[in-house]
Structure formats: structure tokens, C-alpha cells
Amino acid sequence: MATTNITIRMDAGLKKQAEELFSDLGMNLTTAFTVFAKQAVREQQIPFAVSRGYNSETLQAIEDARNGIGLSRSFSSVADLMEDLNADD
């Protein structure tokens, strides 16, 4: 199989940490990036979750939803929903 070279730019500290980690796992950076690329191609997606995380407002909304607070309340019937919507607050 023919190989090709790629160039990756990254923070020097991150590179050092990655090299130490991958060395402990018995591989170098080239092998680690090849493993990543093969897995991504196999799954047709990045093989791990990529997100910005949640801010405090979103975390509170998630917690409220879990606890049935605010707009996330559930109702056992349409009549119960309508009663709640028409209730004087």
C-alpha cells in the first residue's frame, strides 16, 4: 500500500503529552493518527463526541427537564395540559 506524508500543526505542549500517552499505549503519533483515521472512515463520523459543552443556563434547563419543572412538565392527558395552560399563575 502506498503511503503519503501529512503535516499537522499543534501546540508543542499538547504534542508532548500526546506522544507520552501514545508511547504508554505502545504507539507513536503516526500510528495513533492512523488508528483515528481508520476508525473515522469505518464509522463515517468522528469516533467520539465533539461538543462545546453546556453553559450554566443549559445545564439548569436539563436539570429542570429531569425534574419536571417549567416548560418540560409532562401531562397524562390533553385535558390536564389544557387545564395547566389555562390556569391563572
N, C-alpha and C positions, 0 to 999 in steps of 0.2 A: 504494500500500500504506500503510495506516495505521501510524503509529509510536506507541510508548509510552515513557515515561521509567522508568528504574530507578535505584535508589540503591545504591551499593556502598561499604562501609566497608573501608579497608585502611590499613596503616601508611604514613605520609607518605613515608618514605624509599623504600619499595617502589614507591609510585605514581610518584615522580620517576624512579626507574630504569626503570620500565616505559614511562613517557612518552618518555624518551630513546631507549630501544630501538625502540619503535614508530615514533617520528619518523624514526629512521635507516632504517626499513623502509617509510617513506612513508605511514604511517597514524597516526591518533590513537587514544586509548583506546576510544572508541566503536566505531571500525572494527575494532580488534583483538578486542574482546569479541564483536562481531557475527560475525566470522570464526570465533571459538571456538564460539559457539552454533550456527552453521550446520553446522560440521563435526561437533559432538556429535550434533546431530539426524540428520545424514546417516548417521553410523556407529552411532547408537543406543548410544553409550558416550562416556565422556570420551576425547578423541582423543590421549591419551598415557598412559603408565604412571603409576599412582599407587600408591606403596608407602611403607612405613615404613622401607625399607632393611633391611639384615640386621645382626644383632648379631654379635659375635665368635664365639659358640657356633654360630650358624647357618652363618657363613662357614666355620668349621672342618669342620662336617658336610658341606657342599657339597664342600669340598676332599677330604675323606676319601672321599666317594662317587665323585668323579672318579678317585681313586687306588685304589679297590677296598679300602679299609681299613674295618674294623669291620663293622657290620651291612649295609653296602652291597656286600659282595663278591658277585660273580656266580659261578655254577656252570654247568658244561656238562651236568650231568645231575642227576637227583634222587638218584642213588646218591652222587655227590660231595657234595651238600648234606647228606645224612643222615650221611655219614662225618664231615663237619665238625661237625655238630651233636652227634654222639656222641663226638667226640674229647675226651680229657682235656686241659684247659687248664693 
